[in-house]
Amino acid sequence: MTLKIKHLALSVFALGFSLCIKAQAAQVVIEQDKDIDKLLEYKKDIKTTTIYKIQIDQSVDLDIAQKIKSDFLNAYNEWPVNIVWNTPNYKVWVGNFATRLEADRALVKVKKKYMYANILQPKIDKN
């Protein structure tokens, strides 16, 4: 009698195990709205506007900031320079670097003359 119970239990276990193996061989099908593909295409076209700049100096006087800008352009003419009013100072910013690595490389050159220069990532107004 115990042999029949063991044989029956083994058969049930084997049947259950074989059903589990077949259940794991299923295929998953994902149905999604076609507009999702359109959104993904639009996202590819949108470029991020992350830029880095180097701040070489700041001053409360516009004339001093313009002199700093002029001196910088005489020493380094490879990057654009602009003066930005940020209360209460005029800040002299250099470059429009697309990557942090590019800004770091420029900072190494700029620090030779402007030792307090630093990299920043200004917020951009998206109008």
Contact map, one row per residue, 1 for C-alpha under 8 A:
1111100000000000000000000000000000000000000000000000000000000000000000000000000000000000000000000000000000000000000000000000000
1111110000000000000000000000000000000000000000000000000000000000000000000000000000000000000000000000000000000000000000000000000
1111111000000000000000000000000000000000000000000000000000000000000000000000000000000000000000000000000000000000000000000000000
1111111100000000000000000000000000000000000000000000000000000000000000000000000000000000000000000000000000000000000000000000000
1111111110000000000000000000000000000000000000000000000000000000000000000000000000000000000000000000000000000000000000000000000
0111111111000000000000000000000000000000000000000000000000000000000000000000000000000000000000000000000000000000000000000000000
0011111111100000000000000000000000000000000000000000000000000000000000000000000000000000000000000000000000000000000000000000000
0001111111110000000000000000000000000000000000000000000000000000000000000000000000000000000000000000000000000000000000000000000
0000111111111000000000000000000000000000000000000000000000000000000000000000000000000000000000000000000000000000000000000000000
0000011111111100000000000000000000000000000000000000000000000000000000000000000000000000000000000000000000000000000000000000000
0000001111111110000000000000000000000000000000000000000000000000000000000000000000000000000000000000000000000000000000000000000
0000000111111111000000000000000000000000000000000000000000000000000000000000000000000000000000000000000000000000000000000000000
0000000011111111100000000000000000000000000000000000000000000000000000000000000000000000000000000000000000000000000000000000000
0000000001111111110000000000000000000000000000000000000000000000000000000000000000000000000000000000000000000000000000000000000
0000000000111111111000000000000000000000000000000000000000000000000000000000000000000000000000000000000000000000000000000000000
0000000000011111111100000000000000000000000000000000000000000000000000000000000000000000000000000000000000000000000000000000000
0000000000001111111110000000000000000000000000000000000000000000000000000000000000000000000000000000000000000000000000000000000
0000000000000111111111000000000000000000000000000000000000000000000000000000000000000000000000000000000000000000000000000000000
0000000000000011111111100000000000000000000000000000000000000000000000000000000000000000000000000000000000000000000000000000000
0000000000000001111111110000000000000000000000000000000000000000000000000000000000000000000000000000000000000000000000000000000
0000000000000000111111111000000000000000000000000000000000000000000000000000000000000000000000000000000000000000000000000000000
0000000000000000011111111100000000000000000000000000000000000000000000000000000000000000000000000000000000000000000000000000000
0000000000000000001111111100000000000000000000000000000000000000000000000000000000000000000000000000000000000000000000000000000
0000000000000000000111111100000000000000000000000000000000000000000000000000000000000000000000000000000000000000000000000000000
0000000000000000000011111110000000000000000000000000000000000000000000000000000000000000000000000000000000000000000000000000000
0000000000000000000001111111000000000000000000000000000000000000000000000000000000000000000000000000000000000000000000000000000
0000000000000000000000001111100000000000000000000000000000000000000000000000000000000000000000000000000000000000000000000000000
0000000000000000000000000111110000000000000000000000000000000000000000000000000000000000000000000000000000000000000000000000000
0000000000000000000000000011111000000000000000000000000000000000000000000000000000000000000000000000000000000000000000000000000
0000000000000000000000000001111100000000000000000000000000000000000000000000000000000000000000000000000000000000000000000000000
0000000000000000000000000000111110000000000000000000000000000000000000000000000000000000000000000000000000000000000000000000000
0000000000000000000000000000011111010000000000000000000000000000000000000000000000000000000000000000000000000000000000000000000
0000000000000000000000000000001111111000000000000000000000000000000000000000000000000000000000000000000000000000000000000000000
0000000000000000000000000000000111111100000000000000000000000000000000000000000000000000000000000000000000000000000000000000000
0000000000000000000000000000000011111110000000000000000000000000000000000000000000000000000000000000000000000000000000000000000
0000000000000000000000000000000111111111000000000000000000000000000000000000000000000000000000000000000000000000000000000000000
0000000000000000000000000000000011111111100000000000000000000000000000000000000000000000000000000000000000000000000000000000000
0000000000000000000000000000000001111111110000000000000000000000000000000000000000000000000000000000000000000000000000000000000
0000000000000000000000000000000000111111111000000000000000000000000000000000000000000000000000000000000000000000000000000000000
0000000000000000000000000000000000011111111100000000000000000000000000000000000000000000000000000000000000000000000000000000000
0000000000000000000000000000000000001111111110000000000000000000000000000000000000000000000000000000000000000000000000000000000
0000000000000000000000000000000000000111111111000000000000000000000000000000000000000000000000000000000000000000000000000000000
0000000000000000000000000000000000000011111111000000000000000000000000000000000000000000000000000000000000000000000000000000000
0000000000000000000000000000000000000001111111100000000000000000000000000000000000000000000000000000000000000000000000000000000
0000000000000000000000000000000000000000111111100000000000000000000000000000000000000000000000000000000000000000000000000000000
0000000000000000000000000000000000000000011111110000000000000000000000000000000000000000000000000000000000000000000000000000000
0000000000000000000000000000000000000000000111111000000000000000000000000000000000000000000000000000000000000000000000000000000
0000000000000000000000000000000000000000000001111100000000000000000000000000000000000000000000000000000000000000000000000000000
0000000000000000000000000000000000000000000000111110000000000000000000000000000000000000000000000000000000000000000000000001000
0000000000000000000000000000000000000000000000011111000000000000000000000000000000000000000000000100000000000000000000001000000
0000000000000000000000000000000000000000000000001111100000000000000000000000000000000000000000011110000000000000000000001100000
0000000000000000000000000000000000000000000000000111110000000000000000000000000000000000000000111111001000000000000000111100000
0000000000000000000000000000000000000000000000000011111000000000000000000000000000000000000011111000001000000000000000111100000
0000000000000000000000000000000000000000000000000001111100000000000000000000000000000000000011100000001000100000000011110000000
0000000000000000000000000000000000000000000000000000111111000000000000000000000000000000001111000000000000000000000011110000000
0000000000000000000000000000000000000000000000000000011111000000000000000000000000000000001111000000000000000100010111000000000
0000000000000000000000000000000000000000000000000000001111100000100100000000000000000000001110000000000000000000010110000000000
0000000000000000000000000000000000000000000000000000001111110000100000000000000000000000111100000000000000000000000000000000000
0000000000000000000000000000000000000000000000000000000011111101100000000000000000000000111000000000000000000000000000000000000
0000000000000000000000000000000000000000000000000000000001111100000000000000000000000001110000000000000000000000000000000000000
0000000000000000000000000000000000000000000000000000000000111111100000000000000000000000110000000000000000000000000000000000000
0000000000000000000000000000000000000000000000000000000000111111110000000000000000000000010000000000000000000000000000000000000
0000000000000000000000000000000000000000000000000000000000001111111000000000000000000000000000000000000000000000000000000000000
0000000000000000000000000000000000000000000000000000000000101111111100000000000000000000000000000000000000000000000000000000000
0000000000000000000000000000000000000000000000000000000011101111111110000000000000100000011100000000000000000000000000000000000
0000000000000000000000000000000000000000000000000000000000000111111111000000000000100000000000000000000000000000000000000000000
0000000000000000000000000000000000000000000000000000000000000011111111100000000000000000000000000000000000000000000000000000000
0000000000000000000000000000000000000000000000000000000010000001111111110000000000000000000100000000000000000000000000000000000
0000000000000000000000000000000000000000000000000000000000000000111111111000000011100000000100000000000000000000000000000000000
0000000000000000000000000000000000000000000000000000000000000000011111111100000000000000000000000000000000000000000000000000000
0000000000000000000000000000000000000000000000000000000000000000001111111110000000000000000000000000000000000000000000000000000
0000000000000000000000000000000000000000000000000000000000000000000111111111100000000000000000000000000000000000000000000000000
0000000000000000000000000000000000000000000000000000000000000000000011111111100010000000000000000000000000000000000000000000000
0000000000000000000000000000000000000000000000000000000000000000000001111111100000000000000000000000000000000000000000000000000
0000000000000000000000000000000000000000000000000000000000000000000000111111100000000000000000000000000000000000000000000000000
0000000000000000000000000000000000000000000000000000000000000000000000011111111000000000000000000000000000000000000000000000000
0000000000000000000000000000000000000000000000000000000000000000000000011111111100000000000000000000000000000000000000000000000
0000000000000000000000000000000000000000000000000000000000000000000000000001111100000000000000000000000000000000000000000000000
0000000000000000000000000000000000000000000000000000000000000000000000000001111110000000000001110000000000000000000000000000000
0000000000000000000000000000000000000000000000000000000000000000000000000000111111000000000001110000000000000000000000000000000
0000000000000000000000000000000000000000000000000000000000000000000010001000001111100000000111100000000000000000000000000000000
0000000000000000000000000000000000000000000000000000000000000000000010000000000111110000000111000000000000000000000000000000000
0000000000000000000000000000000000000000000000000000000000000000110010000000000011111000011110000000000000000000000000000000000
0000000000000000000000000000000000000000000000000000000000000000000000000000000001111100011110000000000000000000000000000000000
0000000000000000000000000000000000000000000000000000000000000000000000000000000000111111111000000000000000000000000000000000000
0000000000000000000000000000000000000000000000000000000000000000000000000000000000011111111000000000000000000000000000000000000
0000000000000000000000000000000000000000000000000000000000000000000000000000000000001111110000000000000000000000000000000000000
0000000000000000000000000000000000000000000000000000000000010000000000000000000000001111110000000000000000000000000000000000000
0000000000000000000000000000000000000000000000000000000001111000000000000000000000001111111000000000000000000000000000000000000
0000000000000000000000000000000000000000000000000000000001111100100000000000000000111111111100000000000000000000000000000000000
0000000000000000000000000000000000000000000000000000001111100000100000000000000000111100111110000000000000000000000000000000000
0000000000000000000000000000000000000000000000000000001111000000100110000000000011110000011111000000000000000000000000000000000
0000000000000000000000000000000000000000000000000000111110000000000000000000000011110000001111100000000000000000000000000000000
0000000000000000000000000000000000000000000000000000111100000000000000000000001111000000000111110000000000000000000000000000000
0000000000000000000000000000000000000000000000000001110000000000000000000000001110000000000011111000000000000000000000000000000
0000000000000000000000000000000000000000000000000011100000000000000000000000001100000000000001111100000000000000000000000000000
0000000000000000000000000000000000000000000000000011100000000000000000000000000000000000000000111111011000000000000000000000000
0000000000000000000000000000000000000000000000000111000000000000000000000000000000000000000000011111011000000000000000000000000
0000000000000000000000000000000000000000000000000011000000000000000000000000000000000000000000001111111000000000000000000000000
0000000000000000000000000000000000000000000000000001000000000000000000000000000000000000000000001111111100000000000000000000000
0000000000000000000000000000000000000000000000000000000000000000000000000000000000000000000000000011111110000000000000000000000
0000000000000000000000000000000000000000000000000000000000000000000000000000000000000000000000001111111111000000000000000000000
0000000000000000000000000000000000000000000000000001110000000000000000000000000000000000000000001111111111100000000000100000000
0000000000000000000000000000000000000000000000000000000000000000000000000000000000000000000000000001111111110000000000100000000
0000000000000000000000000000000000000000000000000000000000000000000000000000000000000000000000000000111111111000000000000000000
0000000000000000000000000000000000000000000000000000000000000000000000000000000000000000000000000000011111111100000000000000000
0000000000000000000000000000000000000000000000000000010000000000000000000000000000000000000000000000001111111110000011100000000
0000000000000000000000000000000000000000000000000000000000000000000000000000000000000000000000000000000111111111000000000000000
0000000000000000000000000000000000000000000000000000000000000000000000000000000000000000000000000000000011111111000000000000000
0000000000000000000000000000000000000000000000000000000100000000000000000000000000000000000000000000000001111111111010000000000
0000000000000000000000000000000000000000000000000000000000000000000000000000000000000000000000000000000000111111111110000000000
0000000000000000000000000000000000000000000000000000000000000000000000000000000000000000000000000000000000011111111000000000000
0000000000000000000000000000000000000000000000000000000000000000000000000000000000000000000000000000000000000111111000000000000
0000000000000000000000000000000000000000000000000000000110000000000000000000000000000000000000000000000000000111111110000000000
0000000000000000000000000000000000000000000000000000000000000000000000000000000000000000000000000000000000000111111110000000000
0000000000000000000000000000000000000000000000000000000110000000000000000000000000000000000000000000000000000010011111000000000
0000000000000000000000000000000000000000000000000000011110000000000000000000000000000000000000000000000000100110011111100000000
0000000000000000000000000000000000000000000000000000011100000000000000000000000000000000000000000000000000100000000111110000000
0000000000000000000000000000000000000000000000000001111000000000000000000000000000000000000000000000001100100000000011111000000
0000000000000000000000000000000000000000000000000001111000000000000000000000000000000000000000000000000000000000000001111100000
0000000000000000000000000000000000000000000000000111100000000000000000000000000000000000000000000000000000000000000000111110000
0000000000000000000000000000000000000000000000000011100000000000000000000000000000000000000000000000000000000000000000011111000
0000000000000000000000000000000000000000000000000000000000000000000000000000000000000000000000000000000000000000000000001111100
0000000000000000000000000000000000000000000000001000000000000000000000000000000000000000000000000000000000000000000000000111110
0000000000000000000000000000000000000000000000000000000000000000000000000000000000000000000000000000000000000000000000000011111
0000000000000000000000000000000000000000000000000000000000000000000000000000000000000000000000000000000000000000000000000001111
0000000000000000000000000000000000000000000000000000000000000000000000000000000000000000000000000000000000000000000000000000111
